[in-house]
Amino acid sequence: MEMKTGGRAKFHFDNVYEEMNRKVGPYIIYQIGDLYCEPGYRVPNHRQLVHEISYIVSGSGVFITNGTETEVSKGMLYLNRIGEDHEIRSSENEPLRYFYLGFVFDSKASLNETLSKQKALFDDPKNRMAYDGTGIQDLFMKMFTELLTLDTFTEVMLEAYLTQILVKTYRAFSQKKYRTYKVNERDTDQNRVYDIVHYIDTQAENIQNLAQLSRIFGYSYTHIAQKFYTVTGEHLRSYYFKRRFEKAKEYILKGHSITATAEMIGYKSIHAFSRAFHGFVGMTPTDFRKWAEENMEKDA
């Protein structure tokens, strides 16, 4: 992704290897980074030199490839290929933040089944956008940490995380993880609710509105909520918020700032996040961090 831009970025963590010498396992990284846009920010049309994976962290916008516009929002994956014309426009109301990875496959690497499938994914132009980017956000952040740390094991960890990003991207485009149920004697309420629980457990920070479960599972939200309560004895909304704030606690314990944590679980206002966090946890995010640090010191 060529970073000649219109407007300004709130921040931009960018790592470019123009000489294409950043070899990581069977891949060569050209560019990797985190771009948080101002309203209306624009990446002008440019020709792709490498394959690119974009993961939408928050906000919304439009990705344009070879003249075709695609609206993107939190949790989505978007692929570009070598030789394509590409541009990006951030929303005015919900500024876009996304992680990106530009790379090529190392032509000297031994071709195995895994690489063959990954190459096939990028060879097929129908593979453009996927909704299920489960786990990819964390992997990007781990790669960023390694690029800042640079110790003895950095290369080992970079290859591990990069491989996982490619595998999870492949799965997002090749698997239908969550069934659309049809009523039959084997289609029990327990099975439906189990899949809903699993979806919320793995996607809590990517769910912008519980109503989107209707699209995933093929039932009305009211029906889903009723079945969930019947099977679990817990309200769907209550379970969702519990998992959401458990995820927030995980991010805080991993060292992410309160602002970044709020954004990653879908809050536009840090004040709204702090109030909601206090209501669920019983203390503010800052107090929770202090409490966790004090307890870790005691354990040490």
N, C-alpha and C positions, 0 to 999 in steps of 0.2 A: 504494500500500500504506500503510494507516494504521498507524503504529508505536506503538500502545498494546499493551504486551507483558506476558506473564506470565513470571516468572523474570528472569534477567539475561543480557546479551550480553557475550561476551569483549571484543568491540569492535564499533563500528558507525560506518561512514563513510557519512553520510546527507546528501543534498542535495535539499531540497524547494523547489519553486517553486509555492506554493499559489495565487498569482495567475495561474498558467498563462501567464506572460509570457516563458518561456525558450524562444524560438523558435530552432530549429536546422534550417536548410533547410526542407523541407516537413513537419517534425515540430515538435511542442511538447512539451517535457519537463516532466513534473510532478514526478518523483522518480527519482533514480538513486543507487545505493549498494552497499555491501558489508556484510553482516551475518554475524558469526561468533557462533554461539549457544553458550550454556552447555548442559550436558545437560538435557533436558526443557524447554528454552525454548519459549515459545508466543506466536504472534501471534494474538490472538483474532479471532473472526469479524467481518468488516467488509464493507461494500459497495464494490465496485470503482468508483472514479470515472473510471479511465482503463484503457487496455490495459496489460498488464504482461508482460514477459519475465523469467523467472527462470532463471538458470544455476547448477547445483549445482557448487560448487568442490570440496567434500569433505564427508565424513560422509554421513548419511542422515536421513530423516525422512518425514513425511506431509504432503502438500498436500491440502487439502480445498476443493472448489469445489461450491457448491450441494448440499452433503451427500455428495458422492461423494469417497471417499478414494483417493489415488494415492501409492504409495510411491516416493520419489525417492532417487537416489544420485548419486555423482560422475559428471560429464559429461553429465547429462541437462538438457534444456530443458523448461520448463513455461510454458504460456500462460494468461493470464486476460484476460477481456474486460470492457468497461464494463457495469456493472449486475449482475455476478455476486457472489455471497456467497463469501467466501474466508477461510480460516484456515490456519495452519501450525503443525506440531508437530515439534520437533527430537527425534532419537533420544536416549535416555539414555546409550547405550553409544558411539555414534559421532556426536558433536554436529555439527549441520549448519552449513555455511558456504555462503552463496550470494550471487551478484550479482543485482541487480534493476534493471529499467528500466521506469518508468511513463511513458506518453506518449499523445498523441492525434495524429491526422493533422490538419494545418492545413487547415481548410476553405477557406481563401483560396488555397491552393497550386494551381497548374495540375495537372490530373489527367493523368498519362501512363501508359504501360503498366506501368512498374515500380510506381508507387503503386497502380494498380488491382489488381495481383496481391498486393501486400502487404495491402491492405484486404480482399481476398477471403480471405486466410489467416485474418484475425481475425474475419471474418464467419461462418466455418464453425466451429461449436462442437465438431466432431469433432477438430479440430486442438488437442489438449490437451498431449500429451507426446511428446518425441522423444529418442532415445538419442544421436544424433550431433550434438554441439555443437562440432565441430571448428573451432578458431580463435577462438571467441567469447570465451573467457577472456582471451586476449591483448588483444582489442579493448576489452573492458570496462576492463582495467587501463590501457590507453592513454587512455581517456576520463577515468579518475580522475586520471591524471597531468596532463592538460590542464586539468581543473577546479582543480587545485592550482597550476598554473603561471600561467595567465592572462596570456598575452602577445599580441603583435600577430596571431599566426596561430592562436590558440586556436579561434576560431569556424570557421575553415576546416577544422582538424583534427577538431573535434567532429563536424561534418557528415559528413566522410569516414568516421570510425569508426562513427558512428550508422547511416549508410547501409549499411555493411558488416555490422553486426550484424543489421539488418533483412533484408538479402539472404541472409546465411548462415542465419538463422532460417527464411526461406521455403524455402531449399533443403533444410534438415533435414527439413521436413515434406512436401516435394513430390518428393524424389528418393530412390530406393533406390540408394545408392552402391555397396554391396558385394553382389555376386551370391551366391545360393545355387546352387552348381554342380550340374549333372546330367551324368552320364558320357555322353559321345559322342565321336566321332572328332576333333572340333575342340577339345574341352575338355582342353587339354594341361596337364601338371604345371607347365610354365613359366608359363602364364597364371594358374593358381591361386596359385602362389608369388608372382608379381608383385603380385597384389592383396593378399596377406597382408603383403608388405613395405610396400606403400603404406599399408595400414591402420595398421601399427605406426608408420611414419614420421610419420603425421599425428595419431595418437591415443595415442602412447606414455604421456603423463601421465594419460590417462583410462582406461587398461586396468588394472583392479584385480587381475585374475587372468587368466592366459593361457587358462584353460579357457573363458572367455567367447568365444574365437574360434570355438568349436564352434557357438554360437548364430548368430554372424555369417555363417559360411561353410557351415554345414550338414554338417560332417564331425566325427568324433571328434577330440579333441585329439591322441591318439596318431598318427592318420593324418596330420593337419596337420603335426605335428612331424617325422614320417618323410619326408614329401614335401619339406618345407622343407630338411632336411639333404641329401637326395639332389640337389636342384637347386642349392643354394648352397654346400654343403660346410661350413656353419656351423650350429651348434645354434640352434634357435628361441629358447630361453631366453636364450642368450648374446647374440643379436642384439637381443632386446627390452631387456635390461639396458643394452646399449651405447647404444641410442637414448634410453633413459630418462635416463641420466646425461649424454648430450650435451645433452638438453633442460635438465637441471639446470644445466649450465655456462652455457647461454644465459641462463637466468634470473638467475644470479649476475652475469654480465657486464652485464646490463641494469640492475643496481643493486638487485635484490630481496634482502631479508635472507635469511640462511641458514634461519631458521625458516620464512619464507614459501615459500622454494624447496622445502624438505622437504615441506611440506604440499601444494604444488601438484603434486608428482609422486607423491603418495600415501603418504608416510611419516607415521605417527602420532607417532613419536619422533624428535626431532632427533639424539639419540645414535645411534640405529640408522641414520639417514640418513648421519651423518658417518662411521660405520664403513664402510658400504657404498660411499660416495663415495671414501673413501681406498683401499678395495680395488680400485676400478675406475680411478681417476685417478692414484693413487700419492701423493696428498697430501690433507690435510683441506680441506673447503670454504673455511675461513678462509685457509689457506695458498694455495689456488688463487686466491682473490680478490686477495691481496697480490701473488702472482706476476704475475697479469694486469695489475694496476695498475702494477707496476714496469716491465713490458714496454711498456705504453702510453706511459709517461713517456720511456722510451728512444727509442721511435719518434718521439715529438714533438720 
